[in-house]
């Protein structure tokens, strides 16, 4: 007996609804050159912190003030992509599961090939930015590959009928 750990199909719609605002906000915060950005500074519990000062000693389990917009945006983007990627399709069957597995392997291979190339040819702070974007890149690749494969499958079965 195989277990299916996918979310119900209705979660996929919710994921697409979340993707639009969090995707726009993410792109704005990543690629905006405007000096002024909306801030929501609140005191937060930090497991480890140095309060942004390089010469400061590291503080364990402290309260620090932080702009939480980037955390909210990142979490919203991850949750929306996970809901899209790992929700059942309306017509989920064994072949769709096979497409899902193949798409995941393809996304992993492309993602880590890209990461190896960046490791060899990109340095300093730009590499850290690429590592940060890499958190989302694998899910984006998977969703794109899986949706294209499902579209091709539906199109081919429609042509056969």
ABEGO torsion letter per residue (X at the ends): XBBBABBBAAAAAAAAAAAAAAAAAAAAAAABABABBBBBBBBBBBABBAGGBAABBBBBGBBBBBBAAAAAAAAAAAAAAAAAAABBBABBBAAAAAAAAAAAAAAAAAAAAAAAAAAAABBEAAAAAAAAAAAAAAAAAAAAAAAAAAAAAAAAAAAAX
